Amino acid sequence: TVRAKGNLVGVITGLLLAFVGVAGMVSPASGQGAIEVLQDEVTVRYPFSVNFDLMAVSSAAPISSVRIFWQAGPEDAFHVQSLNVRRSYTVSAQFPLSAQFLSLPPFARISYRWQIRDASGNELTTEDRTFEYEDSRHDWQERANKRLRMLWYDLGPAFAESLFTLADSAYLRLADYFGVTLDEPPVVVIYSDRQSFAEFQGLLNNVEFVIGRYFPGHNITVNLVTPDMPPDVYEATIAHELSHLYSDNYYVGVARLPLWLEEGLATFNEALHREDDLAMVRQAAARGNLVPFIDLPAAIRAANIHVANLAYAEGATVFLFIQETYGADILAQFLEAFRQTTSLNNVTRELFGQTVAEFELSWRAWLGYPVESVPQLQPTPTLMPFSFPTPTFAAPGG
């Protein structure tokens, strides 16, 4: 069911508190030994800043130092900021956190705690608290199930439900591809007016034609859906960005898909234009214009939009080729293999008994346009190491 979200987000977990706008969040007074927190208030001024305010008292000695530990996103390390306070038995401390250079999406989680010390060596560290960085300018609505959470405003109930169904279906496809579900439900945020989304994009220095974005480490995608937008555009975008989120959660550390396969998987997950993508790739193959696999890493970010579009489509058809030729189980194994290596050659040898070049030949034959050979990477000569003394003043950082 759909429920109105209003200006105050409900408690998500025992310590996960969400709040918005100029209304502050005040924690109960807490104490440990000689030091007691009288006030702990956070004020969100989206999209500009978050202000943290503390008032504390010590009964043993003047408070000598206050530090705040804050974290923007669950994958981010805690940052530490020491605040200037006048030594006193009662102190007030403020920390204004500018959000404009953090690339924070709306509804990002921010966690923090205080560390307070007095001149006698007493110390109090407060419990971690987490809140959501909410854009309070809109009356957000929310829909969620065990897999997914979606937030939107100014959309009719039936339309919003159709978007949720679309996102949920995209999630379920990804669960089939990877063979696993995510531990934490993704958050899909829908902006329904261009002005708000343009402002949001402007904070990130982005180009104006962007209508969807995934934020690594935040488990959030942000999308633009307007009444005048063709359905296939926003349907593809929601599924595409959700794929990036899923993949980023699936791979840890340096393990991940090569970029052209990452974008190919996201395009494949759109599921709306697979026939169009396949037709585009086959047309390029018939003309001898396919981008060889060894050139796809550069082509996926080519300035020429036609080359980039072809690279995305080729990546999508690789996943279609694996699924149709080897089956869904092998597709999951293919994705899992990149948890151990970033080398496509290693993966194709392990799963298909083929080099990358042989795998590409099989793919081209599946397209219906076989060739006898494809460009391959040339061996790189091994260079003998050589070094010479460098004067200290000329060394980097010297």
DOLO-765639 format. One record per atom (N, C-alpha, C): x, y, z; residue in three letters. Coordinates in steps of 0.05 Angstrom, whole numbers, plus 32768, in hexadecimal, padded with zeros to 4 digits. Example, Ala and Ser with C-alpha at 12.3 -4.5 7.8 and 13.67 -1.06 7.14 Angstrom:
2
81087F8E809CALA80F67FA6809CALA81087FBE809CALA81017FD3808ESER81117FEB808FSER81028001809DSER
This chain:
398
80117FE88000THR800080008000THR801180198000THR8006802F7FF6VAL801480487FF5VAL800C8059800DVAL80208064801BARG801A80758031ARG80288090802EARG801A80A58038ALA802680BF8036ALA803E80C08048ALA805380CD803ELYS806C80CE804DLYS806E80E7805ELYS806380FD8054GLY806481168063GLY808081218066GLY80838133807BASN809D8140807FASN80AE81318092ASN80A3811F80A2LEU80B4811080B6LEU80B480F380AFLEU80CC80E980A7VAL80CF80CD80A0VAL80CF80BC80BAVAL80C180A680B9GLY80BF809580D1GLY80D9808880D8GLY80D9807C80F0VAL80F1806E80F9VAL80F5805580E9VAL810D805280DDILE8113803B80CCILE811D802480DDILE8130802980EFTHR813880158102THR813A8023811DTHR814280148131GLY81448020814BGLY8154803A814CGLY816B803A813ELEU817C8052813ELEU817B80618124LEU816B80588111LEU816A806680F7LEU8153807980F8LEU8159809380FBLEU814580A880FDLEU814680B980E4LEU812E80BE80D9ALA812D80CF80C1ALA811E80E880C7ALA812880FE80BCPHE811A811780C1PHE8121812A80AAPHE8113814180A9VAL811681538092VAL81168170809AVAL811E81808086GLY811A819D8086GLY812781AB809EGLY811A81C080A7VAL812581D080BCVAL811D81C580D7VAL810C81B180D8ALA810581A580F1ALA811C819480FAALA812581978112GLY813D8189811CGLY8136816F8129GLY814A815E812CMET81478145813BMET815681498155MET81498144816BVAL815681478185VAL8156812C8193VAL816D8124819CSER816F810A81AASER816A810E81C7SER816280F981D5PRO815E80FC81F2PRO8178810281FFPRO817781108216ALA819081158225ALA819C80FB822EALA81B680F9822BSER81C480E08232SER81DD80E78241SER81E680D68253GLY81FE80DD8262GLY820F80C58267GLY822880CA826CGLN823B80B48273GLN824F80C08286GLN824D80B9829FGLY825F80C482B3GLY825980E182B7GLY826E80F282B4ALA826C810E82BBALA8261811F82A4ALA82608114828CILE825781248274ILE823B811B826CILE822B812F8266GLU820F812A825DGLU8209813B8245GLU81FB812F8232VAL81F1813D821AVAL81D681488220VAL81D38163821ELEU81B981708223LEU81A98173820ALEU81B7817681F3GLN81A9817A81DAGLN81BA816F81C3GLN81AD816081B1ASP81BB81568199ASP81A781598182ASP81AB816D8172GLU81988175815EGLU81A581768142GLU8196816C812FVAL81A0816C8113VAL818B817A8102VAL8193818C80F0THR8181819B80DFTHR818A819780C2THR8179818D80B1VAL817F81898094VAL817481A18085VAL818581AD8075ARG817C81C38063ARG818381BA8046ARG817281A7803CTYR8177819C8022TYR817381B2800DTYR818481B47FF8PRO819A81A27FF2PRO81B681AE7FF9PRO81B681BE800EPHE81CF81CE8013PHE81E081C3802APHE81D381BD8041SER81E481B78058SER81D481A7806DSER81E4819C8080VAL81D9818F8098VAL81E8819C80AFVAL81D881A580C3ASN81E481B280DAASN81E081A180F3ASN81F6819C8101PHE81F6818C8119PHE81FB819F8131PHE81EA819D8145ASP81EC81AE815DASP81EC819D8176ASP820081A38187LEU8203819481A0LEU820581A781B8LEU81F8819F81CEMET81FC81AC81E7MET8202819781FCMET8219819A820AALA82218186821EALA822B81948237ALA822A8184824DVAL8232818F8267VAL8243817A8275VAL825781848284SER826881728294SER8266817B82B1SER8263816882C4SER8261816F82E0SER827C816D82EESER8291816382E0ALA82AB815E82EDALA82BF817382E6ALA82C0817B82CCALA82D5818E82C3ALA82CB819C82A9ALA82D781B282A2PRO82CF81BF8289PRO82D381AD8271PRO82C081AE825EILE82C2819E8246ILE82D881AB8235ILE82EA819A822BSER830281A5821DSER8301819F81FFSER82F3818A81F7SER82F3818481DASER82D9817681D2SER82D0817C81B9VAL82B9817081ADVAL82C081688191VAL82BA814F818AARG82BF8146816FARG82A581388165ARG82A1813B814BILE828A812D813EILE8295811A8129ILE828A81028129PHE829180ED8115PHE827880EB8103PHE827C80EF80E9TRP826580ED80D7TRP826B80DC80BFTRP825780D080B4GLN825980BE809EGLN824280C2808BGLN824880C78071ALA823380CB805DALA823280B3804BALA822280A08052GLY822080878042GLY822C80708051GLY822080598050PRO822980428060PRO824580388059PRO824E803D8040GLU826880338037GLU827E8048803DGLU8276805F8046ASP828A8075804BASP829580728067ASP82AF80778069ALA82BB80778084ALA82B280908093ALA82B3808E80AEPHE82AC80A480BEPHE82C180BA80BCPHE82B780D380B9HIS82C980EA80B9HIS82C980F680D5HIS82DF810380DDVAL82E1810E80F7VAL82E6812C80F5VAL82D6813C8104GLN82DA81598105GLN82DB81628122GLN82F2816F8128SER82F4817B8143SER82E981978142SER82D8819D8156LEU82CA81B78157LEU82D781C9816CLEU82D781E38165ASN82E181F78178ASN82CC81FC818EASN82D481F881A7VAL82C281FE81BDVAL82D2820C81D3VAL82C5821F81E1ARG82D2822C81F7ARG82CF821A8210ARG82E58216821DARG82E582048235ARG82D1820F8249ARG82BD81FD824FSER82A882058262SER829A81EB826BSER828C81EE8282TYR827D81D7828CTYR826581D1827ATYR825B81E5826CTHR824681E28258THR824F81ED823ETHR824E81DD8229VAL825781E7820FVAL824181E281FAVAL824281F381E5SER823181EF81CDSER824581EC81B5SER823F81D981A4ALA825081D5818CALA823E81D18174ALA824881DC815EGLN823981DA8144GLN824C81D1812FGLN824181C0811DPHE825081B78106PHE823E81B980EDPHE824481CC80DBPRO823581CE80C2PRO824281BD80ACPRO823481A980A3LEU823E8198808ELEU823381A08073LEU824481AA8061SER823B81B28047SER823781998036SER821F8196802BALA8218817E801CALA821D81817FFEALA822381997FF5GLN8224819E7FD8GLN823B81907FCAGLN825081897FD9PHE8267817D7FCDPHE826A815F7FD5PHE825581547FE1LEU825681387FE9LEU824881267FD5LEU823C81317FC1SER822C81217FAESER8218810F7FBCSER820A811B7FCFLEU81F6810D7FDFLEU81DC810C7FD0LEU81D180F47FCCPRO81B680F37FC1PRO81A180F87FD6PRO818981007FCFPRO817481027FE3PRO816F80E77FF0PRO816980E8800APHE816480D0801APHE817D80C08020PHE819580CC801BALA81AE80BF8024ALA81AE80BE8042ALA81BA80A9804DARG81BC80A6806AARG81D680B38074ARG81D380C38088ILE81EA80D08095ILE81EB80C680B2ILE820180BC80BBSER820580B380D6SER821980C580E5SER821680C780FFTYR822980D8810ETYR822980CF812BTYR823E80D88139ARG823F80D68156ARG825280EC8161ARG824F80F3817ATRP825F81078187TRP827380FA819ATRP828A8107819DGLN829D80FF81B1GLN82A4811881C1GLN829F811781DBILE82A2812F81EDILE82B581288203ILE82C981398209ARG82DC8135821EARG82DE814D8230ARG82E38149824AASP82E8815F825CASP8305815F8266ASP830B81748274ALA83278178827CALA833181638290ALA831F8154829CSER8327813F82AFSER832B812482A1SER832681238287GLY832A810A8279GLY831180FA8275GLY82FA81048280ASN82E180F6827BASN82D980F8825DASN82CD80E38253GLU82C680E38236GLU82AB80D68232GLU829B80E28220LEU828180D78219LEU828080D581FALEU827A80BD81F0THR827680B981D4THR825980B081D1THR824980BF81C2THR822D80B981BFTHR822980A281ACTHR8211809681ADGLU820A8081819AGLU8208808C817EGLU820E807B816AASP820B8082814EASP81ED80888148ASP81E8809D813AARG81CD80A48131ARG81CD80A88113ARG81B7809F8106THR81B580A080E9THR819B80AE80E1THR819D80C080CEPHE818580CD80C3PHE818780CE80A5PHE817180D68098GLU817080D8807BGLU817280F58072GLU818180F9805ETYR818581148052TYR816E8119803ETYR815781218049GLU813F81228039GLU813B813D802CGLU8132813D8013ASP812981558005ASP810D815B800FASP810A816E8021SER80F18173802ESER80DF8186801ESER80E7818D8006ARG80D681A07FF6ARG80BE81937FEAARG80BD81787FEBHIS80A781697FDFHIS809981587FF3HIS808081527FEDASP807081407FFEASP807481247FF4ASP808981177FFETRP809180FD7FF3TRP807D80E77FFBTRP807880D57FE9GLN806880BD7FEEGLN807C80A57FEDGLN8074808F7FF9GLU808680787FFBGLU8077805E7FF6GLU8084804C7FE8ARG807A80317FE3ARG8092801E7FE6ARG808E80087FF4ALA80A57FF67FFAALA809B7FDA7FFDALA80AC7FC77FF6ASN80A97FAB7FFDASN80C37FA18008ASN80C67F87800BLYS80DF7F7C8017LYS80F77F808005LYS80F37F867FEBARG81097F897FD8ARG81107FA57FD2ARG80FD7FB87FD3LEU81017FD27FC7LEU80F27FE77FD6LEU80FC80007FD5ARG80EF80177FE1ARG80EE802D7FCBARG80D780397FC7MET80D5804F7FB3MET80C880677FBFMET80D3807F7FB9LEU80C980987FC3LEU80C380AA7FABLEU80AC80B97FACTRP80A480CA7F97TRP809180E07FA1TRP808A80F37F90TYR807781087F97TYR806881107F7DTYR8051811B7F80ASP804181267F6AASP803D81137F53ASP803980FA7F59LEU803280E67F45LEU801880D87F4ELEU800780D27F3BGLY7FEE80C47F42GLY7FF480A87F4DGLY7FE2809E7F5EPRO7FE780847F6BPRO7FEB806D7F57PRO7FDB806D7F42ALA7FDE80577F2EALA7FF980597F1FALA800180727F18PHE801A80757F0APHE8031806E7F1CPHE803080777F35ALA804580707F48ALA804780527F4CALA803180457F4EGLU803180287F51GLU803D801A7F39GLU803880257F21SER804480197F09SER8063801C7F09SER806C80337F13LEU808980377F15LEU809680247F2ALEU808880207F40PHE8092800D7F54PHE80937FF17F48PHE807E7FE97F3ATHR807E7FCE7F2DTHR80957FCC7F1ATHR809A7FE17F0ALEU80B07FE17EF7LEU80CB7FDD7F06LEU80CF7FEC7F1BALA80E97FEA7F2AALA80EB7FCF7F37ALA80D67FC47F42ASP80D67FAA7F4FASP80DC7F947F3BASP80D17F967F23SER80D67F827F0ESER80F47F837F05SER80FF7F9C7F04ALA811B7F9F7EFDALA812D7F927F12ALA81257F967F2CTYR81337F897F42TYR81337F6B7F3FTYR811B7F607F3ALEU81187F437F39LEU81297F377F21LEU812A7F457F0BARG813B7F3C7EF5ARG81587F3B7EFEARG81617F507F0CLEU817D7F507F16LEU81827F3A7F2ALEU816F7F347F3BALA81717F1E7F4EALA81757F037F3FALA81677F007F28ASP816B7EE87F18ASP81867EE87F0AASP818F7EFF7F00TYR81A97F007EF2TYR81C07EF87F06TYR81BF7F057F1DPHE81D57F017F30PHE81D27EE87F42PHE81B97EDF7F44GLY81B47EC87F54GLY81B27ECD7F72GLY81B27EE77F7AVAL81B07EEF7F96VAL819E7F077F98VAL81947F0C7FB0THR81857F257FB6THR81977F367FC8THR81927F507FC8LEU81A27F627FD8LEU81997F627FF5LEU81AD7F678007ASP81A77F678024ASP81957F7E802CASP81997F95801EGLU818A7FAD8025GLU81797FB6800DGLU81607FBD8011PRO814F7FC67FFAPRO815A7FE07FEEPRO815D7FE17FD3PRO81647FFA7FC6PRO814F800F7FCAPRO815780287FC8VAL8144803F7FC9VAL8143804C7FAEVAL812B804E7FA2VAL8127805A7F88VAL811880747F8DVAL8125808B7F87VAL811980A57F8CVAL811180B07F70VAL80F880BA7F6FILE80EC80C47F56ILE80E780E27F59ILE80F480F37F49TYR80ED810F7F47TYR80DA81127F30TYR80C581227F33SER80B181247F1ESER80AF81407F12SER80C281527F19ASP80C3816B7F0BASP80E081727F04ASP80E4817D7EECARG80FE81817EE2ARG810E81957EF2ARG810181A97EFDGLN810F81BE7F0CGLN811D81B27F25GLN810F81A27F34SER811C81967F4CSER813281837F44SER812E81747F2FPHE814281617F27PHE815A81707F1BPHE815581857F0CALA816A81957F00ALA817C81A27F16ALA816F81AB7F2CGLU817E81B67F42GLU818F81A17F4FGLU8183818A7F53PHE819281737F5EPHE81AA816C7F4DPHE81A6816B7F33GLN81BC81647F20GLN81D1817A7F20GLN81C881947F22GLY81DB81AA7F22GLY81EE81A97F39GLY81E5819F7F50LEU81F7819C7F67LEU820D81897F61LEU820881767F4FLEU821C81627F48LEU822C81697F2FLEU822781817F24ASN8235818A7F0CASN823081787EF5ASN8217816F7EF2ASN8211815B7EDEASN820581687EC4ASN820681587EAFVAL81FB81627E96VAL81DC81607E97VAL81CF81717E88GLU81B281737E8BGLU81A2815C7E81GLU81AD814C7E6EPHE819D81367E63PHE819D811D7E76PHE81AB811E7E8CVAL81AA81087E9FVAL818F81077EACVAL818280EF7EACILE816880ED7EB9ILE816780D77ECEILE817E80CB7ED3GLY818080B67EE7GLY819D80B47EF1GLY819F80AC7F0BARG81BA80AA7F16ARG81BA80967F2EARG81CF80877F2FTYR81D380767F46TYR81EB80817F57TYR81E8807F7F71PHE81FD808A7F83PHE820B80737F91PHE8223806D7F89PRO823280577F96PRO8234805B7FB4PRO823080467FC3GLY823280487FE0GLY821A80517FEFGLY8205805A7FE1HIS81ED80657FEEHIS81D580537FE9HIS81D780407FD7ASN81C0802E7FD1ASN81A7803D7FC7ASN81AC80537FB8ILE819780647FAFILE819A806A7F91ILE8184806A7F83THR818380757F68THR8170808C7F68THR817680A17F58VAL816580B87F55VAL815D80BB7F38VAL814380BE7F32ASN813980BE7F17ASN812680D47F12ASN812580DE7EFALEU811180F27EF1LEU80FC80E47EE1LEU80E280E87EEAVAL80CB80DE7EDBVAL80B780F47EDAVAL80B280FE7EC1THR809E81137EBETHR8088810A7EACTHR807081177EADPRO8059810E7E9DPRO805E81107E7FPRO807181227E76ASP807681247E59ASP808C81127E4FASP809881027E61MET80AE80F17E59MET80A380D77E4DMET80AE80CE7E37PRO80A580B47E2BPRO80AA809E7E3FPRO8097808C7E43PRO809980777E57PRO80B280667E54PRO80BA80607E3AASP80D1804E7E37ASP80EA805B7E41ASP80EB80767E43VAL810380837E4DVAL8106807F7E6BVAL80F180867E7ATYR80F580837E97TYR80F580667EA0TYR80E680557E91GLU80E680387E98GLU8103802D7E95GLU811080347E7FALA812B802B7E7AALA813E80367E8FALA813B804F7E96THR814E805C7EA8THR814C80507EC4THR8134804C7ECEILE813180417EE9ILE813E80257EEBILE813980147ED6ALA81457FFA7ED6ALA81637FFB7ED3ALA816D800D7EC3HIS818980107EBDHIS819980187ED7HIS818F802D7EE4GLU819D80367EFCGLU819B80227F13GLU818580137F15LEU81827FFF7F29LEU81967FE87F25LEU819D7FE37F0BSER81B17FCE7F05SER81CC7FD77F10SER81D47FF07F0DHIS81ED7FFA7F18HIS81EE7FF77F36HIS81D87FFD7F43LEU81D67FFB7F60LEU81DA7FDD7F68LEU81CC7FCC7F5BTYR81CD7FAF7F61TYR81EA7FA57F5ETYR81F67FAC7F48SER82117FA27F42SER82257FAD7F56SER82227FC67F5EASP82347FD27F71ASP82327FC57F8DASP821A7FBC7F94ASN82167FAE7FADASN82207F917FABASN821F7F867F94TYR82287F6A7F90TYR82467F677F91TYR82547F797F84TYR82717F787F83TYR827D7F887F9ATYR82927F7E7FA6VAL829F7F8B7FBCVAL82BC7F8F7FB6VAL82C87FA47FC2GLY82E47FA97FBDGLY82EA7FB17FA0GLY82FF7FA67F95VAL83067FAC7F79VAL82F77F9B7F65VAL82EA7F867F6FALA82DB7F747F5DALA82C37F837F51ALA82C17F807F36ARG82A97F8B7F29ARG82AB7F847F0BARG82957F897EFDLEU82947F857EE1LEU82A57F9B7ED3LEU82B17F947EBCPRO82BD7FA97EABPRO82A77FBD7EA4PRO82AF7FD67EA0LEU829B7FEB7E9CLEU82887FE67E85LEU82927FDC7E6FTRP82807FD87E58TRP826C7FC17E5ETRP82747FAD7E6ELEU82617F997E75LEU824E7FA37E8BLEU82577FB47E9CGLU82467FC17EB1GLU822F7FD07EA3GLU82367FE07E8FGLU82227FEF7E81GLU82117FDD7E6FGLU821E7FC87E65GLY820E7FB57E55GLY81F97FA77E66GLY82017F9F7E7ELEU81ED7F927E90LEU81D67FA57E97LEU81DD7FBE7E9DALA81C87FD27EA3ALA81B57FD57E8BALA81C07FD67E73THR81B07FD87E5BTHR819F7FBF7E57THR81AB7FA87E5BPHE819D7F8F7E59PHE81867F8D7E6DPHE81897F997E85ASN81747F987E99ASN815D7FA97E93ASN81607FBC7E81GLU81497FCD7E79GLU81337FBC7E6DGLU813A7FA77E5FALA81287F937E55ALA81137F9E7E42ALA81147FB87E3BLEU81007FC47E2ALEU81097FC67E0DLEU81237FC97E09HIS812D7FCD7DEEHIS81407FB87DE5HIS813D7FA07DF0ARG81517F8B7DE8ARG81507F857DCBARG81397F847DBFGLU81377F7F7DA2GLU81437F967D93GLU813F7FAE7D9CASP814B7FC57D8EASP81697FC57D91ASP81737FBE7DA9ASP81907FBC7DADASP819C7FA67D9BASP818E7F8F7D9ALEU81987F797D89LEU81977F817D6CLEU81827F8F7D63ALA81817F977D47ALA81977FAB7D40ALA819D7FBE7D53MET81B37FD17D4FMET81CE7FC37D4CMET81D27FAF7D5EVAL81EC7FA17D5DVAL81EE7F907D44VAL81D97F837D3CARG81DA7F737D23ARG81DE7F847D0BARG81D27F9C7D0BGLN81D57FAE7CF4GLN81F37FB77CF2GLN81FF7FBD7D0AALA821B7FC47D0AALA822C7FAD7D01ALA82257F947D09ALA82347F7D7D01ALA82337F797CE2ALA821B7F7D7CD7ALA82177F7A7CBAALA82287F8E7CABALA822C7FA67CB6ARG823C7FBA7CA9ARG825A7FB97CB0ARG82607FA67CC1GLY827C7FA47CCAGLY82857FBA7CDDGLY82727FC57CECASN82777FDC7CFDASN82767FD57D1BASN82767FBC7D22LEU82757FB57D3ELEU828F7FBF7D4CLEU828C7FC87D65VAL82A37FCF7D75VAL82AF7FB67D81VAL82C87FB07D7APRO82D47F987D86PRO82D57F997DA4PRO82D47F827DB1PHE82D47F817DCEPHE82EB7F907DDAPHE83027F8F7DCEILE831A7F9D7DDAILE83177FBB7DD9ILE83047FC67DC8ASP83007FE37DC6ASP82E87FEC7DD6ASP82D87FDA7DE0LEU82C07FE17DEFLEU82C57FF27E08LEU82DB7FED7E17PRO82DF7FFE7E2FPRO82E1801C7E28PRO82EC80237E11ALA82EE803F7E09ALA82D480487DFCALA82C780367DECALA82AF803D7DDDALA829880437DF0ALA829780367E08ILE8280803A7E19ILE827E80567E23ILE829480657E23ARG829580817E2BARG829D80937E14ARG8298808B7DFCALA82A0809A7DE4ALA829080B47DE2ALA829D80C97DD8ALA828F80E27DD4ALA827A80E07DBEALA827F80CF7DABASN826B80CA7D96ASN825480B97DA1ASN823C80C57DA2ILE822580B87DAEILE821E809E7DA0ILE8222809D7D86HIS821B80857D77HIS822D806E7D7EHIS824780747D82VAL825A805F7D8AVAL825380567DA6VAL824D80697DB8ALA824780617DD4ALA822D80517DD5ALA821980587DC6ASN820080497DC6ASN8204802C7DBCASN8215802A7DA7LEU821B800F7D9DLEU822A7FFF7DB2LEU823C800B7DC0ALA824B7FFD7DD5ALA82397FF37DEBALA822680047DF3TYR82127FFB7E08TYR82027FE47DFDTYR81F97FE67DE4ALA81E87FD07DD8ALA81F87FB77DD5ALA82127FB97DCDGLU82227FA07DCBGLU82257F937DE6GLU822A7FA37DFBGLY822C7F977E16GLY82127F897E1EGLY81FB7F957E17ALA81E27F887E1EALA81DE7F6E7E10ALA81E67F6D7DF6THR81E27F547DE7THR81F57F3E7DF0THR820C7F457DFCVAL821D7F317E07VAL820E7F217E1DVAL81FF7F2F7E2EPHE81F07F217E43PHE81D97F117E37PHE81CD7F1C7E22LEU81B87F0D7E15LEU81C37EF37E08LEU81DB7EF67DFCPHE81E97EDF7DF0PHE81EF7EC97E05PHE81F97ED17E1CILE81FF7EBE7E31ILE81E67EB07E3BILE81D17EC17E3FGLN81B87EB67E4AGLN81AB7EA27E36GLN81AB7EA97E1DGLU819E7E977E09GLU81AF7E7F7E02GLU81C97E827E02THR81DB7E6D7DFATHR81E27E597E10THR81E77E647E29TYR81F07E547E3FTYR81DC7E517E56TYR81C87E637E57GLY81B47E617E6CGLY81B87E747E82GLY81A37E787E92ALA81A37E8B7EA8ALA81B77E847EBEALA81BB7E6A7EC3ASP81CE7E627ED7ASP81EA7E6B7ED0ASP81F27E697EB7ILE820C7E717EAFILE820F7E907EB0ILE81F97E9E7EABLEU81FA7EBB7EADLEU82007EC37ECALEU81F47EB67EDDALA81FB7EBC7EF9ALA82187EB57F00ALA82227E9F7EF5GLN823E7E977EF9GLN82517EAC7EEBGLN82497EB67ED4PHE82587ECA7EC6PHE825B7EE37ED7PHE82457EEC7EE3LEU82467F047EF4LEU82567EFE7F0ELEU82537EE77F19GLU82617EE07F32GLU827F7EDE7F2DGLU82877ED57F15ALA82A47ED27F10ALA82B37EEC7F13ALA82A67F037F0EPHE82B47F1C7F10PHE82B87F257F2DPHE82AF7F157F40ARG82B67F1A7F5CARG82D37F117F62ARG82DD7EFF7F50GLN82F87EF47F54GLN830D7F017F41GLN83047F0C7F2BTHR83167F177F17THR83087F2D7F08THR83187F417EFETHR830D7F557EEDTHR83147F507ECFTHR83207F397ECASER83287F317EAFSER83127F227EA1SER83087F2D7E8CLEU82F47F1F7E7CLEU83007F067E70LEU83197F077E68ASN83277EEF7E5DASN83277ED87E70ASN832D7EDE7E8AASN832C7EC97E9EASN83107EBD7EA1ASN82FC7ECD7EA0VAL82E07EC47EA4VAL82D87EB37E8CVAL82DD7EBC7E74THR82D47EAC7E5CTHR82E37E927E5BTHR82FD7E917E63ARG830C7E787E63ARG83007E657E77ARG82F97E6F7E8FGLU82EF7E5E7EA4GLU82D47E537E9EGLU82C27E647E94LEU82A67E5C7E90LEU82A07E4F7E75LEU82AE7E5A7E60PHE82A77E517E45PHE82BE7E437E37PHE82D57E427E44GLY82EC7E357E37GLY82F67E447E1FGLY82F27E5E7E1EGLN82F97E6F7E07GLN83087E877E10GLN831A7E907DFFTHR83277EAA7E03THR83127EC07DFETHR83187ED97E05VAL83057EEF7DFFVAL83007EF07DE1VAL83157EED7DD1ALA83127EEE7DB4ALA83007ED87DAAALA83037EBF7DB4GLU82F27EA97DACGLU82D57EAE7DB6GLU82D27EB97DCDPHE82B77EC07DD7PHE82AA7ED57DC5PHE82B97EE97DBDGLU82AE7EFD7DABGLU82A67EF07D90GLU82B67EDE7D86LEU82AF7ED07D6DLEU82957EC17D70LEU82917EB47D87SER82787EA57D8CSER82617EB97D8DSER82657ECF7D9ATRP824F7EE47D9CTRP82487EEE7D80TRP825C7EF47D6FARG82577EFE7D54ARG82487EE97D44ARG824F7ED07D47ALA82417EBA7D39ALA82247EB87D42ALA82207EBC7D5CTRP82047EBC7D67TRP81F47ED37D5BTRP82017EEA7D57LEU81F37F007D4ALEU81EB7EFA7D2ELEU81F87EE77D21GLY81F27EE07D06GLY82067EEB7CF2GLY821C7EF67CFCTYR82307F027CEBTYR824C7EF87CF4TYR82527EDE7CEFPRO826C7ED47CF7PRO82837EE07CE8PRO829A7EE17CF5VAL82B37EEA7CE8VAL82C97ED67CF0VAL82DF7ED87CE2GLU82F57EC57CE7GLU83077ECE7CFEGLU83097EE87D02SER831B7EF17D17SER83117F0D7D21SER831A7F147D39VAL83137F2E7D45VAL832D7F397D50VAL832E7F547D53PRO83467F607D5EPRO834B7F567D7BPRO83647F527D81GLN836C7F497D9CGLN83817F5C7DA7GLN83837F5B7DC2LEU83977F6B7DCFLEU83B27F5E7DC9LEU83C67F6F7DC2GLN83E17F667DBDGLN83F07F637DD7GLN84027F4F7DD8PRO84127F4C7DF1PRO84237F657DF6PRO84257F6C7E0FTHR84347F837E17THR84517F7B7E1ETHR84657F867E11PRO84817F7E7E17PRO84887F847E34PRO84977F737E40THR84A07F777E5CTHR84B87F897E5CTHR84B77F9F7E6ALEU84CD7FB37E6BLEU84DE7FAD7E83LEU84F87FAF7E7FMET850A7FAC7E96MET85097FC67EA7MET85067FC37EC1PRO85047FDB7ED2PRO851F7FEA7ED2PRO851D80047ED2PHE853480167ED3PHE852E802E7EE4PHE854080357EF5SER853B804D7F06SER8555805B7F0ASER855380757F11PHE856B80857F17PHE856580977F2EPHE857A809F7F3DPRO857680B07F54PRO856780CA7F4DPRO855580D27F5ETHR854680EB7F5ATHR854D80FE7F71THR855581177F6BPRO855B812A7F80PRO8542812E7F91PRO854681327FABTHR852F81357FBDTHR851D814C7FB5THR852881627FADPHE8517817A7FA7PHE850681757F8FPHE850D81637F7DALA84FE815E7F65ALA84EA81477F68ALA84EB81387F7EALA84D981227F82ALA84BD812D7F88ALA84A8811E7F80PRO848D81277F86PRO8489812B7FA4PRO848081427FABGLY847B81497FC7GLY849481527FD5GLY84AA81537FC7GLY84C3815B7FD4GLY84C581797FD9GLY
